[in-house]
Amino acid sequence: MRLTLSRSSGLLVTVAAAVAISLPPVAVDAQLPDVSGTTSTITGILSGTTTVLADTGTLAAGTSDALQASQLAGGVPSLLTADVLHAVTIGYPDQIDSEASLAALSLSVAGVNIGADAVMARVFGVLGTAGHGISNITNLSINGVPIPVTGDANQAIGIPGGVLIINEQRVSGDGTTVVNALHLIVYGIADVVVASATAGLSGGDAKAVQATTF
């Protein structure tokens, strides 16, 4: 869907997400798969099946337009469920703003259950410079144990067989910035991004969920 919005409209999106997991935070030196631009799959060593929920598609840089996608509820069988999934990207001649969010997320992989009442990622990108990204996550837990969210970029929590990255942020050479509110990697089993927003010269894109199972 395309919308025509003025700059003053801003990003009219607020939502939440629920997840549940249970281990104390552990420092992890995570080797993350490389993400470039706004591709709809995660590039990794293994190929897998990717499902994307509430995806705006890519809005070209310099385009004064907007794209949005939403679902009242969505999920990936045996992996994830969520409510109120929403994504929007808004372009101006010199800027792109993107946001993705969802509520009532339940994510379960290999005995690890992640929960949160609200999950949102947002990035504001002036073309040619690195964007400003933030994530908001409410009541994050792992297997029922509350997980403190520091607000720092790329906060890593160790889990059996993998890692959960909170407020994952990546900047490409042209300044395009990707913000993933939650990125769960269980090596050889699943790679799940919850609330992803992209903005920069490579274009604007937002998606509520991107899940790859191997």
C-alpha positions as CSV (number, residue, x, y, z in Angstrom):
1,M,0.0,0.0,0.0
2,R,1.3,3.5,-0.8
3,L,0.4,6.5,1.3
4,T,1.2,10.2,0.7
5,L,2.3,11.8,3.9
6,S,3.9,15.1,4.8
7,R,7.1,15.3,6.8
8,S,5.1,16.6,9.8
9,S,3.1,13.4,9.9
10,G,6.0,11.5,11.4
11,L,5.9,7.8,12.0
12,L,2.4,7.0,13.2
13,V,3.3,3.6,14.7
14,T,3.3,2.3,18.2
15,V,3.0,-1.4,19.0
16,A,4.2,-4.1,21.3
17,A,5.5,-7.7,21.4
18,A,5.5,-10.6,23.8
19,V,8.3,-13.2,24.2
20,A,9.6,-15.6,26.9
21,I,13.1,-17.0,27.7
22,S,15.1,-18.0,30.8
23,L,18.8,-17.6,31.3
24,P,20.9,-14.9,32.9
25,P,22.7,-12.5,30.5
26,V,26.0,-13.9,29.3
27,A,28.6,-12.0,27.4
28,V,29.0,-13.4,23.9
29,D,31.3,-12.7,21.0
30,A,28.7,-13.3,18.4
31,Q,29.7,-13.9,14.8
32,L,26.6,-12.5,13.0
33,P,25.7,-13.2,9.4
34,D,26.2,-10.2,7.1
35,V,23.2,-8.1,6.2
36,S,23.5,-5.7,3.4
37,G,20.8,-3.2,2.3
38,T,17.2,-4.4,2.6
39,T,17.3,-8.0,1.4
40,S,14.4,-10.2,2.4
41,T,16.6,-13.0,3.6
42,I,19.5,-13.4,6.0
43,T,22.7,-14.4,4.3
44,G,24.4,-17.2,6.2
45,I,26.4,-20.4,5.8
46,L,23.3,-22.6,5.5
47,S,20.3,-22.1,3.2
48,G,16.9,-22.3,4.7
49,T,13.2,-21.3,4.4
50,T,12.4,-17.7,5.1
51,T,9.0,-16.3,6.2
52,V,8.5,-12.5,6.4
53,L,5.5,-10.9,8.1
54,A,4.2,-7.3,7.6
55,D,6.9,-6.2,5.1
56,T,6.8,-2.8,3.4
57,G,9.1,-3.7,0.6
58,T,11.8,-1.3,-0.4
59,L,11.2,2.5,-0.9
60,A,13.9,4.0,-3.1
61,A,16.0,6.8,-1.5
62,G,14.9,10.3,-2.5
63,T,11.3,9.2,-3.0
64,S,8.7,11.4,-1.4
65,D,6.2,8.6,-0.6
66,A,5.4,6.0,2.0
67,L,4.9,2.3,2.2
68,Q,3.1,0.4,5.0
69,A,2.1,-3.1,5.9
70,S,0.1,-4.5,8.8
71,Q,-1.5,-7.6,10.2
72,L,-3.9,-8.0,13.1
73,A,-2.2,-11.3,13.9
74,G,0.5,-13.5,12.3
75,G,2.9,-16.3,12.9
76,V,5.2,-19.0,11.7
77,P,4.0,-22.5,12.5
78,S,5.8,-24.1,15.5
79,L,8.0,-21.1,15.9
80,L,6.3,-17.7,16.5
81,T,3.0,-15.9,17.0
82,A,2.3,-12.2,17.3
83,D,-0.5,-9.6,17.3
84,V,-0.8,-6.1,15.8
85,L,2.1,-6.4,13.4
86,H,2.9,-3.1,11.7
87,A,5.7,-1.6,9.5
88,V,6.1,1.7,7.8
89,T,8.8,3.5,5.8
90,I,8.4,7.2,4.8
91,G,10.7,8.9,2.2
92,Y,11.6,12.5,1.7
93,P,14.0,14.1,-0.8
94,D,16.9,13.9,1.7
95,Q,15.7,11.5,4.4
96,I,14.0,8.1,5.1
97,D,12.3,7.1,8.3
98,S,11.3,3.5,9.0
99,E,9.6,1.7,11.9
100,A,8.4,-1.8,12.7
101,S,6.6,-3.1,15.7
102,L,4.4,-5.9,17.0
103,A,2.6,-7.0,20.2
104,A,2.1,-10.3,22.1
105,L,5.0,-12.1,20.5
106,S,5.7,-15.7,21.5
107,L,8.9,-17.1,20.1
108,S,10.1,-20.7,20.8
109,V,13.2,-22.3,19.3
110,A,14.9,-25.5,20.5
111,G,13.5,-25.2,24.1
112,V,14.2,-21.4,24.3
113,N,11.1,-19.3,24.8
114,I,11.4,-15.6,24.4
115,G,8.6,-13.2,25.5
116,A,8.0,-9.4,25.5
117,D,4.9,-7.2,25.8
118,A,6.1,-4.8,23.1
119,V,8.9,-4.7,20.5
120,M,9.7,-1.8,18.2
121,A,12.6,-0.7,16.0
122,R,12.9,2.7,14.4
123,V,15.6,4.4,12.3
124,F,15.8,8.0,11.0
125,G,18.3,8.3,8.1
126,V,19.5,11.5,6.4
127,L,20.8,10.3,3.0
128,G,24.5,9.9,2.9
129,T,25.1,9.7,6.7
130,A,24.6,7.0,9.2
131,G,21.1,6.8,10.5
132,H,19.9,7.2,14.1
133,G,18.3,4.0,15.3
134,I,16.5,3.0,18.5
135,S,14.6,0.0,19.8
136,N,12.0,-0.2,22.5
137,I,11.3,-3.6,24.2
138,T,8.9,-4.0,27.1
139,N,9.1,-6.9,29.6
140,L,11.6,-9.0,27.8
141,S,12.1,-12.5,29.3
142,I,13.8,-15.7,28.5
143,N,12.1,-18.9,29.7
144,G,10.2,-16.7,32.2
145,V,13.3,-14.9,33.6
146,P,13.2,-11.1,33.1
147,I,16.0,-9.8,31.0
148,P,17.2,-6.2,31.6
149,V,17.4,-4.2,28.4
150,T,20.3,-1.7,28.6
151,G,19.5,0.4,25.5
152,D,23.0,-0.2,24.2
153,A,23.4,-1.3,20.6
154,N,24.1,-5.0,20.1
155,Q,23.5,-6.2,23.6
156,A,24.2,-9.9,23.5
157,I,22.6,-12.6,25.6
158,G,23.9,-16.1,25.5
159,I,21.4,-19.0,25.0
160,P,21.9,-22.7,24.5
161,G,23.2,-23.1,21.0
162,G,23.1,-19.5,20.0
163,V,22.7,-15.9,21.0
164,L,19.9,-13.2,21.3
165,I,21.0,-9.8,20.1
166,I,19.0,-6.9,21.5
167,N,18.9,-3.5,19.6
168,E,21.1,-4.9,16.9
169,Q,22.5,-2.0,14.7
170,R,24.5,-2.2,11.5
171,V,25.7,0.6,9.2
172,S,26.9,-0.1,5.6
173,G,29.5,1.8,3.7
174,D,26.9,4.3,2.3
175,G,25.5,5.0,5.7
176,T,22.4,2.8,5.3
177,T,21.4,1.7,8.8
178,V,19.6,-1.4,9.9
179,V,18.1,-1.7,13.3
180,N,16.7,-5.1,14.6
181,A,15.0,-4.9,17.9
182,L,15.5,-8.6,18.5
183,H,17.7,-11.0,16.6
184,L,17.6,-14.6,17.7
185,I,20.2,-17.0,16.3
186,V,20.2,-20.7,17.1
187,Y,23.0,-22.1,15.0
188,G,21.9,-24.6,12.4
189,I,18.2,-24.3,13.4
190,A,16.8,-20.8,13.1
191,D,17.6,-17.1,12.5
192,V,14.7,-14.9,13.6
193,V,14.6,-11.1,13.4
194,V,11.7,-9.3,15.3
195,A,11.0,-5.7,14.3
196,S,13.5,-4.6,11.6
197,A,13.9,-1.1,10.2
198,T,16.2,0.1,7.5
199,A,17.0,3.6,6.2
200,G,19.6,5.2,4.0
201,L,20.9,5.5,0.4
202,S,20.1,1.8,-0.2
203,G,16.4,2.7,0.5
204,G,13.9,2.4,3.3
205,D,12.4,-0.9,4.4
206,A,10.6,-2.2,7.5
207,K,9.3,-5.6,8.5
208,A,7.7,-6.9,11.7
209,V,9.2,-10.4,11.5
210,Q,11.7,-12.3,9.3
211,A,12.3,-15.9,10.3
212,T,14.6,-18.4,8.6
213,T,14.5,-22.0,9.6
214,F,17.2,-24.5,8.5
